[in-house]
Amino acid sequence: MSENKIDVDLQLSEKPFNLSLLNIFKDSLKLLKKTILPLLLIIFLLSLITAGINLLLLTNAKWTIFELSADYNDIVKSLDSDPDYVLSDENNKLYRYYSILLMITNVAQWSMLLFIIISLLIMSTGRIYSLYYEDDDAPSNWIESVIKPFNSGKRALTSLFLTIFGSILITLGFIIFIIPGILMIYYGIFSIPSLIIDEKEGIDIIRGGLFYIRGLFAKLIFILLISFFIPMLIQYFIQEPIMNLFDLTGENYIVWINPTTSNYGMVYIYNFVNLLLQNILYFFVPVIYTVTFVQIREGKLGTISSKQENVTKSKKNSKKVTIIEIKKTQKYFKCPNCGKKLPVSARKCFKCKTLFEIRFK
């Protein structure tokens, strides 16, 4: 995507424009038909991997928390009933240790949820962009899209930083008071397309991402609500009934992580189903964020022809059939109106709606 690499001038490049939410949702729904199965597959595979990480890192910690919970609750009751109650050295140590271990475990567990979402965005943005806007440098298939963020040492480090530290920081924001977590998602979400589409690296992905969100707070928060928090709300209501349906209950989980009766196979299945249910509804997030990013990029920088211009052109050309002459050996041709690459079987441009009649030389 070297032709689309942009040096964003935070002071001079921005142009005023009107972001159309209706166009974003229409274009996103059209793309969803081409992306939903690959995105669900990536979510499935990421859940498999993350369930194993959860098993290795958190199983012993969760059992320790369970073992210490009774003593911790007794200490809390003593402190609540008597403000002058003085803890012994042992109880004071247990009180602090339990609180710190619980905090770290909760952060790690919730970070794994965001780890999957951020990884999904990083791996799919390139391919979704290539489906939405034709670019010879963009990934031509899903495998290339997954590899793209890791095709150099600096890009790989940048991608890992976004995935690991981004998920931890957002989790901490939610734990502190929810709103900081929302703001971290808002201010950081376009760092990913800035990395993948604008080919930024290092700290430049933050600068690029901040440039694209400026002046669009209300509309982007609305998109965030639709694509992120509504699926989270739905998941909150359906997760427990589905887990219970497969007998993956909290009570059984405690039995499985008990070192004397351990069943790590069931612990893995519990983690996997839990993570999959938490993430399965986020298949719409990469599509809507990529479409939103491209439209903001078009509007602010004018580097790509405006969608509104294409709509106007399509109305003018709706009844006009363009004759295209190609060689019999050709498999693709470019729309003369908007430049989109199309297969020879196409009789209408997906992007600008121009009609074609194909003639072979």
HELIX and SHEET records of a PDB file:
HELIX    1   1 SER A    2  ASN A    4  5                                   3    
HELIX    2   2 LEU A   21  SER A   81  1                                  61    
HELIX    3   3 ASP A   89  TYR A  132  1                                  44    
HELIX    4   4 TRP A  142  ILE A  147  1                                   6    
HELIX    5   5 LYS A  148  PHE A  150  5                                   3    
HELIX    6   6 GLY A  153  PHE A  177  1                                  25    
HELIX    7   7 ILE A  179  GLY A  188  1                                  10    
HELIX    8   8 SER A  191  ILE A  196  1                                   6    
HELIX    9   9 ASP A  204  ILE A  213  1                                  10    
HELIX   10  10 PHE A  217  LEU A  224  1                                   8    
HELIX   11  11 LEU A  225  PHE A  229  3                                   5    
HELIX   12  12 ILE A  230  LEU A  245  1                                  16    
HELIX   13  13 GLY A  250  ILE A  257  1                                   8    
HELIX   14  14 TYR A  264  ASN A  279  1                                  16    
HELIX   15  15 ILE A  280  PHE A  283  5                                   4    
HELIX   16  16 PHE A  284  LEU A  301  1                                  18    
HELIX   17  17 LYS A  307  ASN A  317  1                                  11    
SHEET    1   A 2 VAL A 321  ILE A 326  0                                        
SHEET    2   A 2 LEU A 355  PHE A 360  1                                        
SHEET    1   B 2 TYR A 332  LYS A 334  0                                        
SHEET    2   B 2 LYS A 341  PRO A 343 -1                                        
END                                                                             
